[in-house]
């Protein structure tokens, strides 16, 4: 979690930059980090709880 937040925080100045080559890449990276963090921290445990245990 902290690694993702640190990477997102480091990419924010690059995303706000006016460089047309680097800014879109930083925005895509931030979106990917947010979605993968949410997927691994919220969705995966919920799916494991929904799967019935094997007997």
HELIX and SHEET records of a PDB file:
HELIX    1   1 UNK A    2  UNK A   15  1                                  14    
HELIX    2   2 UNK A   23  UNK A   38  1                                  16    
HELIX    3   3 UNK A   39  UNK A   43  3                                   5    
HELIX    4   4 UNK A   44  UNK A   50  1                                   7    
END                                                                             
